[in-house]
Amino acid sequence: MVPWEGATGVTCLVSRPKTPKTPKTRHRGLDPRPPPPRLPPIDRPTLLCLSYRPPFGEGAAAAAAAAATTMDDTRPLASLSLTHVYYDPSDPLSLVCAWLALLPQALCIVYATLAFASREAEVALMFAGQLACEAVNFALKRLIKEDRPRRIHGKGYGMPSSHAQFVAFWALYLVLFLFVRHRGPPARQTATDDSNNNSRNSSSPPYRSRALSRVERAVAALVAVATAAAVAWSRVYLGYHTTKQVLIGLAAGAACAVAWFAATTHARDVGLLAWVLRWPVVRWFRVRDLLLEEDFCQAGWERWEEKRLREDDALVRQEKAKKR
C-alpha cells in the first residue's frame, strides 16, 4: 500500500497488483481435499480513501469526486487571444504600438455603440461594410497562404495584414463620407429655422442644425488618416507583418472602402435604402437617416438649448407676473 494525496486534500492508499502464486496442498500431496478458492488478481491500482481534508469548504465533496476522474487529464488549454499582443517591455515605443494594435477592437465597440445609441442608417451601413472587409481579408489570407515573419509568435497567415486592411477601410470610408456624402440641411429647412429663430426673444442666440464645416471635416479626415498610418506602421515595428504585407493590406482595405461606398451610394440613388427603412421591423428599431444632413451631436445640443431657453423665458414671465 502506497499513500497518495490528491490536489483537493484526499489522502488514499494505492494497492499495487501482485503476481499470483501457485497454490500448495496442506501436506504436499497427502491431503486429497482441493485447495481453498483464491480471489482473482488485481489488474490495476485501486484507490482506497482513508481520510479527507476539505480544501474550500462547501462543494469540496464534488471536487474530491472529480479528482479521481481527472488525475490523468492532460488535455491542452487554448487562449482567447483577441487582445493578446507581443511587445518589447524595455521599449516604450513598442508598448505604444501594442496599444495601437487594439484599435480595431475599440472601433468595433464604437460602431456598435453608435449604431445602438443613434439608430443612424449610415453608421449601420459603415459597420456592415467593415465586417464585409474583414470577411474579404479572411478569404485572402487562406488563398495566398503567406507566413508571418519568422521571429514573431503570431498565429495564422500574414498576407494581407488584417489590421492594415481594417484601418484603411475605416479611414477612407470616413473621408469619403465627410467630403462626398455629408451635406447641410436643405435651403428650405434652413430658411424656416432662421424665421423661427428670429421670432424668438431678441436676447436668444440663433440656433439651427448645420453640417460640419470644411475645417472640421479636414481635421477629422487628417486624424483618421494619421491614425490608420500609425496602426499600419506599428504592425511592422512589432514584427507581426512585413512591409509588403502591410501595404497589400492597406490597398485591399482602400479597395473595399471605395467599392462599399459606391454600392451604398447606388442603393440610395435607386431608393433601395428608403424602401428598407420603411420595413416594419426597421421602423420598430427606430432607424433613421439624418446623419447626411446634420451633426447629431450638434442637433441634440440645439434641442436641449432650445428647451433651456424656453424654461428661462417661462421663469422671466413668472417673475414679471409676481411683480405686477
C-alpha positions, 0 to 999 in steps of 0.5 A: 500500500502506497499513500497518495494525496490528491490536489483537493486534500484526499489522502488514499492508499494505492494497492499495487497488483501482485503476481499470483502464486501457485497454490500448495496442498496442506501436506504436499500431496497427502491431503486429497481435499482441493485447495481453498478458492483464491480471489482473482488478481488485481489488474490495476491500482485501486484507490482506497480513501482513508481520510479527507481534508476539505480544501474550500469548504462547501462543494469540496465533496464534488471536487474530491469526486472529480479528482479521481476522474481527472488525475490523468487529464492532460488535455491542452488549454487554448487562449482567447487571444483577441487582445493578446499582443507581443511587445518589447517591455524595455521599449516604450515605443513598442508598448505604444504600438501594442496599444495601437494594435487594439484599435480595431477592437475599440472601433468595433465597440464604437460602431456598435455603440453608435449604431445602438445609441443613434439608430443612424442608417449610415453608421449601420451601413459603415459597420456592415461594410467593415465586417464585409472587409474583414470577411474579404481579408479572411478569404485572402489570407487562406488563398495566398497562404503567406507566413508571418515573419519568422521571429514573431509568435503570431498565429495564422497567415500574414498576407494581407495584414488584417489590421492594415486592411481594417484601418484603411477601410475605416479611414477612407470610408470616413473621408469619403463620407465627410467630403462626398456624402455629408451635406447641410440641411436643405435651403428650405429647412434652413430658411424656416429655422432662421424665421423661427429663430428670429421670432424668438426673444431678441436676447436668444442666440440663433440656433439651427442644425448645420453640417460640419464645416470644411475645417472640421471635416479636414481635421477629422479626415487628417486624424483618421488618416494619421491614425490608420498610418500609425496602426499600419506602421506599428504592425511592422515595428512589432514584427507581426507583418512585413512591409509588403504585407502591410501595404497589400493590406492597406490597398485591399482595405482602400479597395473595399472602402471605395467599392462599399461606398459606391454600392451604398451610394447606388442603393440610395440613388435607386431608393433601395435604402428608403424602401428598407427603412420603411420595413416594419421591423426597421421602423420598430428599431427606430432607424433613421437617416439624418446623419447626411444632413446634420451633426447629431451631436450638434442637433441634440445640443440645439434641442436641449438649448432650445428647451433651456431657453424656453424654461428661462423665458417661462421663469422671466414671465413668472417673475414679471407676473409676481411683480405686477 
